[in-house]
Amino acid sequence: MNVLPLAKLVSAYAYSLKQRLRGEDEEYSMLNLKQIAYVESSVNRPLAVSALVTDWVQKHCKNSKTRVLEVYIGTLIDCQGVLERIMLCPIPFSYVAHVHHILLLYLVTLPFCLLAEFGWYTSIAVSMISISLLGIDQAATHIEDPFGTDPSDLPLDTMCKTVFDNLSWLSDHQETVPDEDEVKSTEVELDDIGRVSSIDGLEVRISCEESAEVGTPTL
């Protein structure tokens, strides 16, 4: 079975999710024209790509594999929902403004509280405390949107390229993976005390000395 179309669809899902989180609009080079038109006409493009993945799985996979793959597709959609909640639920402005006002009031009054004890070292102590608290406040504001293109944001481009490269390699080497029908199962039967009695119908005789000393069956 040629899984290259499925690999392209999964890669397209990763890229479409990245574009939705960043508000970008790029072309889907791994999809055909009909699929591109369908995805671009959708309000939620990652969800449209996941529908294409589900359609491919239902058409090309057996019932047992279809159920397993549909569970994984559902997991992808659940993860997408979590990421979209992070993107669409920023910290309320009133909360941010209140924290900034309290922090500013604290830092302004801090020198008067430390002057009697630290003397001329008050400026050094206030500077260190200010840098620490303002840095924490800036980090909290930055974490609010981790999907941007700043150096400290999540490396979404690298993640998508890794997904694409891995799926491309798997699709190129799919002939090395045996099909389910080609894999022969080995039937092993045990006796009353849990020892191997036959392998694929071939009787195995184990003497008491061998089972106690070596533990290796004799055919």
C-alpha positions in Angstrom: 0.0 0.0 0.0 1.3 3.4 -1.0 1.3 5.6 2.1 2.9 8.7 0.5 -0.5 10.5 0.2 -1.1 9.9 3.9 2.4 11.2 4.8 1.7 14.3 2.8 -1.6 14.9 4.5 -0.2 14.5 7.9 2.6 16.9 7.0 0.1 19.4 5.7 -1.8 19.1 9.0 1.3 20.1 10.9 2.0 23.1 8.7 -1.6 24.2 8.6 -1.7 24.1 12.4 1.5 26.2 12.6 0.0 28.8 10.2 -3.2 29.0 12.3 -1.4 29.5 15.5 0.8 32.3 13.9 -1.9 33.8 11.8 0.1 33.1 8.6 -1.2 32.2 5.1 1.1 30.0 3.1 0.6 27.5 0.2 0.3 23.8 0.7 2.8 22.4 -1.7 2.3 18.8 -0.5 -1.5 18.8 -1.5 -3.1 18.5 -4.9 -5.3 21.3 -6.4 -8.5 19.8 -5.3 -7.3 19.3 -1.7 -5.9 22.9 -1.6 -9.2 24.3 -2.8 -11.1 22.4 -0.1 -8.7 23.4 2.7 -8.6 27.1 1.7 -12.4 27.2 1.6 -12.6 26.1 5.3 -12.7 28.5 8.2 -10.5 26.1 10.3 -7.9 24.7 7.9 -6.2 22.2 10.2 -9.6 20.7 10.9 -10.2 20.5 7.1 -6.9 18.7 6.6 -7.7 16.2 9.4 -11.0 15.5 7.6 -8.9 14.6 4.5 -6.7 12.3 6.6 -9.8 10.6 8.0 -11.3 10.1 4.5 -8.0 8.6 3.2 -7.8 6.2 6.2 -11.4 5.0 5.7 -10.8 4.4 2.0 -7.4 2.6 2.1 -7.2 0.8 5.5 -8.8 -2.3 6.9 -11.4 -2.0 9.7 -9.0 -2.8 12.5 -6.4 -0.3 11.3 -9.1 2.3 10.7 -10.3 2.3 14.3 -6.7 2.7 15.6 -5.8 5.5 13.2 -9.1 7.3 13.9 -8.2 7.3 17.6 -4.9 9.0 16.7 -6.6 11.5 14.5 -8.9 12.4 17.4 -5.9 12.9 19.6 -4.5 15.4 17.1 -7.7 17.3 17.1 -7.8 17.4 20.9 -4.2 18.7 20.9 -5.2 21.4 18.4 -8.1 22.5 20.7 -5.6 22.9 23.6 -3.3 25.0 21.5 -6.1 27.2 20.2 -7.3 27.8 23.8 -3.8 29.0 24.6 -3.8 31.3 21.6 -7.3 32.7 22.0 -7.3 33.1 25.8 -4.9 35.9 26.7 -4.3 37.3 30.1 -7.0 39.9 30.9 -5.8 43.5 30.4 -7.2 44.6 33.8 -5.2 41.8 35.5 -2.0 42.8 33.7 -2.5 46.5 34.5 -3.2 45.8 38.1 0.0 43.7 38.5 2.1 46.4 36.9 0.7 49.1 39.2 1.3 47.1 42.3 4.8 46.2 41.1 5.6 49.9 40.4 4.3 51.0 43.8 6.3 48.4 45.5 9.6 49.3 43.8 9.0 53.0 44.3 8.6 52.6 48.1 11.2 49.9 48.5 14.2 52.3 48.9 12.6 54.0 51.9 12.2 50.7 53.6 15.8 49.6 53.0 17.6 52.9 53.6 17.9 52.6 57.4 19.4 49.1 57.2 21.5 49.1 54.1 22.6 52.8 53.9 24.6 53.5 50.7 24.0 49.9 49.6 20.3 50.5 49.2 20.6 51.4 45.5 22.4 48.1 44.8 19.8 46.1 46.6 16.9 47.9 45.0 18.5 47.5 41.5 18.9 43.7 41.9 15.3 43.3 43.3 13.9 45.5 40.5 15.7 43.5 37.8 14.4 40.2 39.2 10.8 41.2 39.5 10.6 43.1 36.2 12.2 40.1 34.5 9.6 37.7 35.9 6.8 40.1 34.8 8.2 40.3 31.3 8.6 36.6 31.1 5.0 36.0 32.1 3.8 38.5 29.5 6.0 36.7 26.8 4.7 33.2 27.7 1.2 34.5 27.0 1.9 33.9 23.2 4.5 31.2 22.7 3.7 30.7 19.0 5.4 33.7 17.5 8.7 34.0 15.6 10.9 35.4 18.4 14.0 33.4 19.3 12.5 32.5 22.6 9.2 31.2 21.1 8.5 27.6 20.3 10.5 26.4 17.2 7.4 25.6 15.1 9.2 25.7 11.8 11.7 23.2 13.0 9.0 20.9 14.4 7.1 20.9 11.1 10.2 20.2 9.1 11.0 17.3 11.4 7.6 15.9 10.9 7.9 16.3 7.1 11.4 14.7 7.0 10.4 11.7 9.2 7.2 11.0 7.2 9.1 11.4 3.9 11.7 8.8 5.1 9.0 6.4 6.2 7.1 6.6 2.9 10.3 6.1 0.9 11.2 3.0 3.0 7.8 1.5 3.4 8.8 -1.6 1.3 11.0 -2.7 4.2 8.0 -3.0 6.5 6.1 -6.3 6.0 2.4 -6.2 5.6 0.1 -7.6 8.3 -0.8 -10.6 6.1 2.9 -11.5 5.5 3.8 -11.7 9.1 3.6 -15.3 10.3 2.7 -15.7 14.0 4.4 -18.3 16.1 2.2 -20.6 18.0 3.6 -21.7 21.4 1.9 -24.2 23.6 2.7 -24.7 27.3 2.3 -27.8 29.4 0.6 -28.0 32.8 3.5 -26.5 34.7 4.1 -23.7 32.3 6.9 -25.2 30.2 7.0 -25.0 26.4 5.5 -28.2 25.0 5.3 -27.3 21.2 6.3 -24.5 18.8 4.3 -24.2 15.6 3.0 -27.8 16.2 6.6 -29.2 16.7 6.7 -31.2 19.9 9.4 -30.1 22.4 10.7 -32.6 25.0 12.4 -31.3 28.1 14.1 -33.6 30.5 14.2 -33.0 34.2 18.0 -32.5 34.2 17.9 -30.1 31.3 15.1 -28.0 32.8 16.9 -27.8 36.1 20.5 -27.2 35.0 20.3 -25.6 31.6 16.7 -24.7 30.9 17.1 -25.3 27.1 14.5 -27.5 25.3 15.5 -30.4 23.1 13.7 -31.1 19.9 
